[in-house]
Amino acid sequence: MSQYDVPRLARELGGQLRGSVGADARSRALYAADGSNYRAVPDLVVVPADREDLAAAVAVTAAAGAPVTLRGGGTSMAGNAIGGVVIDASRHVNRILAVDAESQTAVVEPGVILTHLLAAAKPHGLAFGADPSSGSRATLGGMIANNACGAHSVAWGTTADNLVDLDLVLADGTRLTVDAPGTKGREYYAARPGREGEIHRALQAFVDRHELLIGRRFGQFSRQISGYALHRLLPRHGYDVARLLAGSEGGFAATLQATVRLTPLPAAKVLCVLGFADSITSADCVPVVLRHGPLTMESINSDLVERLPAEVREAAVHAGLPAGRAWLLVELGGSDQAAATIAAEKMLEELRDSGSPATASLVTDPRAQGVLWRCRTDAAGLATRRADGAEAWGGWEDAAVPPERLGAYLRGLDELLAGHGLSGASYGHFGEGCMHMRIDFDLFSARGLATYREFVEQATDLVVGLGGSVSGEHGDGRARSELLARMYGADGVRLFREVKEIWDPAGVMNPGIIVDPPPLDANIRHDGPAKDRELLTVFAYHDDDHDFARAQRRCVGIGKCRQTSGGVMCPSYQVTREELHSTRGRAHLLWEMLQGDVVTDGWRSTEVRDALDLCLSCKGCLSDCPVNVDMATYKAEFTHHHYARRPWARPLSHWSMGWLPLWARLAARAPRLANRFAGLALTKRLGGIAPEREVPEFAQQTFTDWFLARSKHGRGERGKVVLWPDTFTDHLSPEVGRATVEVLEAAGFEVMLPDKRVCCGLTWISTGQLGVAQRVMKRSLAILAPHLAAGTPIIGLEPSCTAAFRHDAPDLLSDNPLAHAAAKSTVTLAEFLTKSNWKPPQVGGEALVQPHCHQHAVLGFDADKALMAAAGIVATIPDAGCCGLAGNFGFERNHYTVSIAVGERALLPAVRAASDDTTILADGFSCRTQITQATDRHPIHLAELLAAALKR
């Protein structure tokens, strides 16, 4: 690749495009990695505004002799979309232009996310056939480039099989459309004018010269994805140029628009889950199951299931996960439920007759099916950490063999792994012989990298000997392109070079991928300075061997945080759609801070500071990310060090809201005066508070004062409890505390408060004032010590404060046994009442419930569901994610717009749509405040609802 003038190209692109062009350190660091083991810092990052911008970006970049790297969701596990000039089509070039139910087709731009297409097609009873587990963030452009497959491709085909036509732009700016085979013959295309006709004539001459070789080496089974799909040009495939482009990994042209075929959904589906002693035994039954035309045949094993959150594992068993150490998820369809069930029973009968030892369960409930599918869809992330915490990596995660040879492949692979002292967690598409896995390679040392290369070369020989492919759907990229010579031979590789030169004679379209690749062990992301950084941190990072760098390696780039609906993670990305404001983007920048060559200022980095600015510290990633990235903790850690020894540089809000417990205590002495002062515009400005926000009023009487002034107390025949008087309950919503006392005393418990003023330190944690947080927490724990020694339960009312004890305290005060004791003793009100088998009053009625993000991530919500059900409350829990206020975040200047946008995504419309007789429940003070300030409804705490029912 020739050298080019990067600043000049940046100016040219900036002058011709309406989208953005980034040459700064932050942009380049954000896009230096994808979902693979590789790192290649781009020279520029371009985010085109629309299709015309995309076409212009390709042409201008190529004309400068610069590498053109097209990028969709950035989830490539092979290193397909890094380096050169990265052009990100996902942000703006993402419209669904048409869905035609009659022709069963859709017209999409390359940045369309698969789940958005599925949602648009579903009302018509249609779906797109290829559905990789990354579909909530994978783009159609990326799926076309890799020829993505997914769970249903065993029945509905790969992405290539579902293409109708592609609108392309070449490196020289030529625009053309290529079709799947139809009525037009080769002669029609050869007669096209200009560059288009030239390409077709060259392709036809190419296939005429090499027809015999292509016929023997290519297209031998459905998952032979490696290399270019040259067999599509053969006469028996109808000279299928559109499907030749699928799997070319951006090496020929850029897709501007695609017409895709949609597949009719079966009227009914059942899920048959088969359990086996091991994966090899499960692979041996594949030919039997395939005879019954399954819609899916997906594999998972116990290594992955054991890494799921405990509540998900329990739900999976309850949903129908049978006994075993490996499982196949076999979906069958039918014209109705009965027909689908009969099809499944016939399959099970033949399986039994074949002598298979499989255990089985037949699952018809869609919700139960969804729980079981989560075990599979989260596999790519779960597999990155072994049960003992050891790290595992891709690199040999995508090989495929003809399905009837899958058992032989797995046996051979087990021998190879054992011979190299390696292990891995596997999952995959067993119905098509494709197995994914993450292996505990040592990618940090020269010796480990040598073992990695040796293993991969031997595994390639194993796969090739079985007639397989080194890639079954992820593409070759940097991980496997070098291996193509072992798979296809030197003459096969020459064919790749020849056909690429037809499309891209200058070699600027994603160079080094498939043709003329770098060594597979070059540019390994983890073989750099970051791995050796030993930082003195405040949090202990127990689960990461006390290593901040290791914590940052949790993010392997699979990008679940880029999904735009479902779960809590990641609210800032959901409303901005910017990589910078995703959990992955922040994790990548933190890692680049450790690497130190692009982001160079360490803890003082403004690039990292700005990326963390819109992090709501919701902790959604702690539970929703398959590898449990804990960005709230990382943000607190970074913020602490960023402002260390320069408190004057901190945002004003760190002093106003970070020190809220102190100000609240002072306000309690003269609450009317404090409220009048807090509401002034000047006060907001001095406190860094958004002018649009109303400052919540301090109570005229704190909860603690009310409690101490009481003359009547419960008898406590069932024991004692300590009620934690958090700042929000004590000073801003004492009615919640009063209601809780009523409920607990009615349940037969004596309620006590800590002997002195206490605080969990939450506001100092969230603003990165960790030294203060530690001192405050130590003092409070010392006050609690007698109660902890006595085993008295500590009941928290504010979910974020309760979560601070359960999650943050042991990590922040790792050497303090009281912190660990408090984590075990602290429970929510619902957890305590449910465990004590209290029979609540019959409240009845309907409630719209907003769980707090920290409760979702740390505490769990099952006890609340059980308590509400026992009280006769019909609870609706919308999948609304974060409320958007998130403690101090939504009050801070310049955060108001994002805060409201997060709320308006789902929660606030749901509240407004609720009927007047529907109770709005929210235990979190932030959630209640956001709802109160943005709607005309006034939510209450569950304790208030229960207490009101006691009085009837």
N, C-alpha and C positions, 0 to 999 in steps of 0.2 A: 504494500500500500504506500503510495507516494505521500510525501509530506504536504501539508496544506496550512494556509494561514488562518488559524482559529479566530483571532480577533476580527479579521476581515470578513470571514464567513458569518460570524455573529452579527456584524453590522448589516451585511446583506440580508440575512434572514430577518433581522429586526425591521429592516426597511420594507420588506415585501410581505410580511405576514401580519395578520391581525392577532394571532395568538402570541404566547410568550416565548422568549428565548433566554435561557439561563446559562450564563458562563461562570456564575459565582460558586464559591465553595459549597454552599448549602445545597444548591441544585445538583451539583455534580456528586456530592456525597450521597444524596438521597437515592440516586439511580445507579450507584456503583455496584450494587448486588441485586440479585433476584431471589428465587427460591432454591438456588443451587449452592454448591460449595465454592463457587468462583466469585472473583471480584475483578472488575475492569472499570476504572473510573472514566466516565465519558468526558469528552472535550466540551460538549454542549448538550443541553436538554431543551427540546422543543416541544411545546404543547400547542398544537394547531387548534384554531378556532372552529374549523369545519372541514368538510371534504376538500374544498378548493385549497384551503390552507395546507392541508395534508399533502395534496399533490404538489403544491409549490415547494413545500419544505423538502420533499424527496428530490425534486428536480434541482433546486438550488444547492442542496448539500452535495448531491452526486456531481454536479458540474464543477464543484470546487475540489473534487477528488477525495472527498471525505467519506468515511464509512457510514452507511445509512443503516441504523438499527431500529427497526419498528418494535414497539412495545405495547402490549395490552395491559393485562392485570399484573404483569411482572411476577407471575407465580411459577415460571419455568424452573424445573428441577435439574435441567441439563446445562444451564448457562447460555440459553439461546438469545437473550435480549439485553446484553450489557456491552458497554464499550462504544467507541466512536461517537457519532452524533445520535443520541437516543431521541426518537420521536414518539411521544406518548399520545396515542389516539383515544385513550379511555376516558379522558376528562370531558371532551366536548364532541368528538365525532362518534356519537353514541345513540343515534335515533333509530327507532323502529319505524321504517317508512311505510310499510304495508303488511297486513296479515290478510291473506285471501283464503277464506274457508273453502271456497268452491274448488280452487286449484290446489289447495293444501300447500301453499307456499308462503314465505315471508320474505320481505326485502329489508335488509338491515345494513347499518354502517358498522365498521370494524370494531368500534368501541362498545357495542351493545353487550351487556352482561347476559350470560345465558339464562339466569333465573328471571330476568326481565322479559326475555323472549318467551320463556315457558309460561309466565303469568299472562302475557298477551295472547298466547295461543290456547290456553286452557279453556276459556269460555267457549271456544269453538270445538272442544273435544279433541284438540291436537297437541302435539309436543314435538320438540326437536329430538331426533333419535339419539344423538351422542350427548351424554350427560355426565361428564366427569364430576368427581366429588368436590372439585373446586368451583363448581358452577355458580356459586353465589358471588364470585369475583372474577371468574374467567370470562374473557371477551371472545366474541365470535371471530374477530380477526386473529387472535392468538390461537384459537382452536383450529382455524383453517391452516395456519402456519405450521402447527404441530400435527395436524390430523388427529385431534383428540378423539377419544373413544368414550369411555365411561361404562357405567354398570349395564345399561340397556343395549349397548352396541352388539351384544351377542344375538339380539333379536332384530334391532333396528339399524344396525350398521354404524360405521365410523362417520366422522364429519365429512370426509370425502364422499362417502356413499350418499350423503344427503345434500350435496351441492347441485344447484341448477345452473347458475352462471356467476361469474365474478367480473366486476369492473376494476381494472387495474391501472396503475401508472408505473411506467418503467423508469429506470435511472435517467434516461435522456428526456423524460417528460412526455413520452408517447402515452396516449390513453387508448385502451382497447378493452373489449369484452371477450371473455372466453366462456364457452358453453360446455355443458355436459352433452354427450352424444344425442343427436336428434336426427332430423331429416336432412341436415346439411352434410354433404360429403367432404372428404379431404380437399377436393378440387376447389370447393367454394372458399375455404380458408386460404389456400395457396394463392388464390387470385385476388386476395384483399390488397389494397394499395399500401404503399409506403412501408414503414417499419413493421407494421402488423403482418403484412403478407410475407415480408422477408423472414420473420420469425417462424411462421408456419411452414414455409418452404424448407427452411433449415431443419426444423423438427422432423418433417416428413422424410427428408433425405437421411437424417440421423437414424431414425427407426428402421428405414429400409436397409441401411448398412449393418445394423446390429440386431436385427429382429431375432435371430436364433439365440444369441447370448442373453438378450433381455428376457426372452421366453423361458429360458432355463433357470435364471437366477432370481427373477423378480416376481412378486405377486403369488407366492406359493401358499400362503395362508393369510387369514384376515388381519392378524396383528404383526405382519412384516412391515413395520413402519420405518425402519432405518433406511437412510439414504433417500434418493428421489424415487417416486413411484413411476419408474420408466415403463412398466408394463401397461400403464394406462394409455400409452401411445400406440399399442399394438392393434392391428386390425380387429382382433377378436373383442377388444374393448371399445371399438368405435372411434379411435383417435380422440381420447377424452382429455383435452388439454386442461379443463377446469380442475379435474381431479389430479392431474399431474402437479398442479400448484399446491394442492393440499399436502402438507408435510414437507414443503420446500424450505421452511423455516426462514422466510423472508429473503431468501437468496436469489430469487428471480425478479420479483416485482412487489409493489405494495398494493394491498387490497383497499379500494375506496368504498366498495359497496358489494354486497353479496345477496343473491337470491337463493334461498335454501328451501328444501322440501321438508314439510312437516308430516308427522306420523300420527294416524288416528290412535287415540288412547283406547285401551280395552275398556269395556263397560264395567268390568270388575277385576280385581286383582286379589290374590291371596299370597301370603309370604310363608314359605315352608323353610324352617330353620333346622338344619341338619347338624348334629354334633358328632365329633370324632375324637379319637385319642390323640391324633396329631395331623398336621397338614398333609403329609404324604398319603395317609389313609384317605383323607378327603379327596385328594387329587385323583386317586384310583377310581373313584365313582363317577368322575366327570362324564365319560362316554355314555353311561347309563342315563344320567340326567339329561344330557343333550338330546337324546332321542325323543324327549317330551316337549321340545320347543320352549324352553324357559325364556322368560323376559330378562331375567338376571341370573347370574350364578357367581356370587361374590364371596370371597374368603376373608375371614378374620381369625386371629388366634388369641389364646389366653394372655399372651404377653401384652397385647393391646387392651383387652378388656379389663385387665387388672390395673391399668393406668388411668382408666376413666374415673371421674369423680365418684365417690361412694354411692351418692344418690342415683347416679346414672346407671351404675352397675346393678344396684338393687332394682331399679325400674326395668332394666333389661331382663333380669331373671323373672320378674313379675310379668313382663310382657310376653315371655315365652322362650327365653334363651335356654335350650336344653342342656343336660349334662355333657361335658366334653372339654377338650383343650383346644380344639379348632372347630370352626363352624363354617358352613356354607349357607348364604342367604339366597334362596331360590324363589324367585317370584314367577307366578304363572297367572295367565289371564284367561278370561272367558266372557261369553256373551252376558252372563249374569253371575251372581255370587255362587250359585249352585254349580254352574258349569266350571267355574274356576276351581272350586273345591274338589269337584270330581277329577279334574285334570291333575290336581296335586295328589289326590289319593291314589290315582293310577301310577303316578311317578313313584310314590312311596312303596306301593305294592311291588313294582318291578325292582326297586332298590333292595327290598327285603329278600326277594327271590334270588337276587344276584349274590346273596351272602354278605352284603355290606353290614358292618357293625354299627351303622349310624343310629343315633338317637334322633328323635324328630319332634317338632311341634308345628302345628298349623295355625297361623295367626291371621285372623280376618279383620280385626279392629284396626282402622287406619291409624289411630293414635299409638297403639302398641307397635304397629309396624314402624312408625316414625321413631320411636325410642330405639328399636333394634337397628334401624338404618343409621342412627347417630353413631353407633359403635363402629360402623364402617366409614362414614364420611369424615370423622375426626381422625382417622388412622394416620394420615400423612404427618400430622403434628404429634400425635401420641407416640409414634414410633421413634421420635428423635431423642427420647430419653428412655433408658432401660429402667426396670423396676428399682434397681439399686442406685439410680441417679446418673449412671454413666451415659455419656453422650453418644449418639448414633447418627450416621450421616447417609445421605444419598450417594450416588456415584455408581452403584450397581442396583438401582431401584426399579428397573423397568424392562427387564428382559422378558421375552415371550417365546414359547415353543408351540408347535401344534398340540392341541389339547390332549390328544391321546398319548403324548409323550411327556406330559407334565409331571407324572409321578417319577419317571426316570430323571427328569431334570432336578426335582427337589432332592432326590437321593444323592445325586452327584454334587449338588450344591452343598448339602449338609457335610459331605466328606471334605469339600474344599474349605468350608468355614472352619471345620475342626482342624484341618491341616495347618491353617494359618492362625489358630487360636482366636478366631472371631466368632461373634454371634450377632443375630439380628432378629427383629420382629417383622413378620411378613403379613401381607394382605394383598388382595388383588382380584383380578377378573379371571377366575379359574375356568369359566365357560369358554374362554378364548386362549387359555394357556398363558396368560400374562400375570406375572407376580411382581408386586412392589415390595420393597423392603428397605429398611434402614439398618446399616451395619456399624458396629462400634470400631470403625477405622480410627487409627491414630493419624490425624491430618496435621499434627503439630510438629513433627520431627522428621528429619531426613530418613531415618529408618522406617518410621511409620508410613511415609509417602512411598517408599520403595516397596513395602508390603502391599500397600494399596494398589500400586501398578501391577505387581505380580499377580495379585488375586484377580483383578479385573481382566487381565490378559488370559488367565487360565479359565475364568468363568466364561469369557467369550468363546474360547475353544470348545468348552462343554456345550454351550448353546448352539454354536454353529454345527457341531457334530450331531445334534438332534434336529437339524433343519430349522433352527429358530432364528430370532432376530434380537440384537442387543437393545433395541428399543421397541416397545409395544404400544406406546402412545405419547411419551414425554418428548420424543424427538432426540436427536443426536447431540446437538449443541457442542459445548466444549468437553462434555463428559464422555461422549462416545464417538465423535467424528473420527478420531484417530483409529478407532477399532474397526472402521468400515473396511479397511484393507484386509483384515483378518477374516471378515465376514464375506466380502464379495470378491476378494482377490484384486491384484493390480489392474487387471483389465476392467473389472467392474468400476473401480475408482476412476479410471480414465474416462469411462462413460459419464460419470458425474461431472468431471471437469469440462468435458465437451459440451454437455447440455447447459451447464451454467454459462459458458461463454456465449452461447446462442442468445440467452436472455440478458446477460449482464457482462458484456465484453470488457468493461473497465474494472470489473471485480469489486464494485463498491457496495453492493447490496449484502449486508451482513457477512462480511468477509471472514474467512477462517472457520465457518460453520459448514460441515459436510465436505467442502473442497478446501484443500491446503490448510488443514487444521493445525493449531498449536498442540504440543504434547498435552495429554489429558491430566498430567500432574503439574502443569504450569498454572500460575495465577490462582492457586488455591487460597481462598479468602482467609483461612485461619492460620496460614503459615506466614505470619507477619508480626510486627511489634505488639499488636493488641494482646496476643496470648501471654506475653511476658509482663504486662503491666500489673503491678501489685499495689493497689490503691488502699490507702487507709480510709475506711468507710465507717459511718456511724451505725447503720443497720448491719446485722450480722450475716445475712444471706445464708442461713443454715442449709437450705436445699440446694445451694450452689457451691458447697464446699468453702463457704466464706470468701468467695471470689467474685467481685463485681464484674470482671471481664467474662467470667463463665455465665453469670446471670444474663449478660447481654447476648451471649450465644444462644440463649433460649429461642430467640426469634430466628427461624430459618427461612423466613420470607414467604410462607405459604399464603399469607394475606387474608386470612379469615376476617381480620379487622376491617377489610375493605368491603364487606358485604353491606348493603344499604338498608337491610331490614332484618328483623329478628334478633333477639337477645339485647344485651346492654352495650356490648362493644361494637363499634367505637363511636360515641355520639358526635364527636367533632368531625370525624370523617363523613358520617352520614349526612351532615348538613353542608359541609364545604366541598366534599368529593376531591380533596387535595391529598396527595401522597404525604405531604408534609404533616398533615394533621391526622394521620392514621397511626395506630400503635406501631405498625411495622416501620413507618417512616421515622418515628421518634427513636425506635430501637436501633435502626440503621445509623442514625446520626450519633447516638451515644456510642455505638461501636466504632464509628469513624473517629470520634473524639479520642478513643483509646488507640486507634491506629496511628493518628497523629500527623499524617502527611497531607491531608486535604483540610480537615478540621484541625487547626493547629494550636488552639488556645487552651486546650484541656478544660478544666472545670470553669474557666472564664469564657468559654465559647458562647458567642452571641447566637451562632447558628443553632446550637442545641437549646439555648434559652428560648429562642423564638419558636422552635418546634414544640416545646413543652408548654408554651403560653396558653394554647387552647386545649390542653389536656385538662379534663374536668376532675381528674383524680377520682373517678367513679368506681374504680377497681373492677370494671366490667371485664377487662382483659384477664384478670386473675382467675376468673372462672370460665369465661367464654373462649379464650384462646386455648387451643389444644395443648400448648406447652406452658400455659400459665405464666405468661409474661406479666409482670407486676409493675406497670408503668407508674402507678400512683406512688409506689415506694421509690422507684428510680427518680421520679420528679422531685420528691422530697429530698432525696440524697443529693441530687445535682444542685438544687436550689440552695441547700445548706452550704455547699462548698463554693458555689458561684458568688455568693454574697459574703463569704467568710472574711472577717477583718475589714469590711467596708459596709457597715450597716446603712450608711447614708445613701447607698445605691439601690437599696430595696424599694419596691413599689410601696406607695403610701398605704395600700390596702393591707400589707403585711403588718403594719402597725395598728391599723384600726380593727380589722377583722381577725388578724392573727392573735391579737391580744384581747379578743372579745371577753374571755372569762374575767379579766381584770376590770375592764370597763363596765361589765355587767354588775360586778360586785360594788363598784363605786356608784353606778346608777341606782342601785337598790336603796341608797340613802336618800335620794331625792328623785324618784322616778318621773314625776311630772316635769320637772325642770330638765331632766336628762332627755326625755322624749321631745320636748320643745327644741332643745339644742340639736339633737340628732336629725331632726327633720329639716334643718336649715340647708339651703343650697350651698352655703359656704362650708358647712360641716362636711357635706358630701364631697365637695371638691378637695378639702384638706385630707379627707379620709380615703381618697381614691375610689369613691363609690360612684357607680353609674347614676347620672342625674335622673334617669328614667325610673329608677327604683324607689319604692317607698321603704323607709327603714322601719323594720318591725318595732313595735312599742314594747318597752320594758313593763313588766307587770307591776301593779301597785303594791302587791304583796307577793313575795317569792314563795315558792312551794316549801322551801325549808322553814321559813318563818311560820307559815300556816301549820306545818306539821308539828313544830315545837310548841305552838300555842294551843294545840288540841287538848281537850280534856278527856275525850273518849277514845279508847284504844281497843283494838281487837284482843280477844283472849288468847289467841295463838295456840289452840289445842293441837294443831297439826305441825307446830314448829315455828321457827323464826326465819326471816329472810331479810337481807339488806337491800334496800332500794337505792340505786345509784342516782343521785341528784345531779344529773348533767346540767351544764349551763343553759341549754335550750329549754329543758323542762323547768328548771329552777327559776329562771329569770324571764323567759319569754312565753312559755305556755304551761304555767303551773296547774292549769285545769287538768292536764294529762296526768300529772303526778297525783293530784287529789283523787281522780277517778281510779287510778291504779291502786291506791291505798284501799279504797272502798272494795274493789274487786278482790284483792288479796285477803283482806280481813273477812270478806264474805266466804272466801274459800277456806277459812280456818287458820290463817297464818298471822303471826305477829310481825308487823313491819317495823324495821329499824332503819335509821339513816347512819352513815358514817359519823364518827364522833366529832370530826372537824370538817372544815371546808375542803372539798376534794375536786379534782379535775383530771380527766384522762389525757389531757395534752393534745387533743385532736387538732385544734386550730393552729397550734404551733407546728404540728407535723405537716399539715397540708400546706403551710406557707414556708416549709423548709427551715424552720428555726429549731433544729433538732436538739441543740444543747439545752434550750429552755424546756422543750418537751420532755427530755429525760429527767430534768430536775423536778418538774411538776409531777411526772408519773411516779418517780421514786418516792416523793413525799406522800402521794395519795396511796401508794401501795403500803407504805409503812403504817398509815392510818388504818388500812384494811387488814393488816397482819393478824390481829386477834380473830377476826371473823374468818379469814382464810384458814387459820390453824384449827378453828372449830368446825370447819367444813360447812359453814353457812352459805347458802346460795346467794350470789350477787345478781340482782335482776336489773337489766338495763332497759330503758324505755326508748332512748334515741338510738336507732340502728348504727349510726356512724360511730358513736361513742362506744357502744357495745362491741362493734367490730374492732375498734382500737385496742381494746383489752384482749380480744380473742386472737387478733392477727398481728398488730403492730407491736404491742408491748413485749412479747417474747423475742422479737427480732431487734427491737431498739434497746432492750435491757437484757441481753442474752445471758449475762452472768448473774442475774438477780433471780433467785428461786421464787420470790414473790410474784414476779411477772408471769412465770409459767403456772404458778398456782392460780393466779387470777384468771388466766386464759381458760383454765379448766373449770373454774367455779362460776364464771360469768355466763348468764343465759338470758334469752329474751323472755318477755312476759308469757308469750304463747308457748315457748318451750317448757317453761316451768309449770304452767297450768296444765298442759297436756300430759307431762310426765307425772304430775301429781294426781292424775285421774279425776280432776275436778269436773263436776257436771255444771256447765254454764247455764245461765238463764236462756230461755228460748226467745231470741231476739227476732228472728224471722226477717222477712223482707229481702230486698236485693241490695247489693253493694258493689260499687265499682272500686277496685282495690289497686293501689299503686305501691308495689314493694319498693323499698329504698334500694339503691344500687349496691350499697355495702352489705345489705341483708342478702341480696341476690348472690353476691360474690363470696361472702365470708360465712354468713350465719345460716343461710338457707331459709326457705319459706314454707316448708312442709308442715311445721307445727302450727303456723298461722292458718293454713288451709284446714287442718284438722279441727282446730278450735272453732273456726267460723262454721264449719259443717256441723259440729256438735251443737252450736248455738242456733242452728236453723237458718243461717245466713246464706243466701244464694249469691255466691261471690263470682264476679266477672273480673278476671285479671288480664287486661289487654297486654299484648306484647308490645308495650310502649317504650321499653328501655328507660333511659335516664330522663328525669323530669326536666333537666337543663339548668336548674339552679345550682345544685351540687355544692352546698356549703358557701364558701366565700366566692366561688367562681362567678356565679351569675350576678353578684352584687358589684363586681369589680368593673371599673371604668374600661370601656372598649370591649367588654364581654357581653353586654346586654343583648346585642343582635343575635349572636350565636346562641346564647342562653335561651332566648325566646324561640328561635328556630328549632332547637332541639325539642322543646316542649310541644311546639306546633306539629312536629312530625307525626305524633300519634296520640300522646297523652291528652293534651288540651282539647283537641277535637272530640275525643272520646268523652271527656268530662262534660263538654257542652251538649253532647248528644244524649247524655243520660237523662232519664226522666226525673222530675222533681222529687218523686218519692224514693229514688235510688240514693242510698247513702254513699258519700264519697269518703273512702277510707285511705289514710296515708299515715303510717307511723313516723315517717321522717319529717322533721321540722322543715327542711328545705323543700320537700315535696309539697307539704301543705302550703307553704308560703308561695311557691310558684303558682299553684292552682288558685289560691286566693287572689293573687295580684293579677292573674291573666284571665280569670273567668269570674262569673258571678256566684260561684259555688264556694262553700266553706267546708273543707274536709275536716275530719276528726280522726283521732287515734282510736285503734281498736279498743283500748281500755275505756275510752269514753262511751263507746257504744255498749259495751258490756255493763258498765256502771249504770247507765241510764235504764237498762232493762231490769236491773236489780230493784229499782225503785217502783216498778209497776205493781 
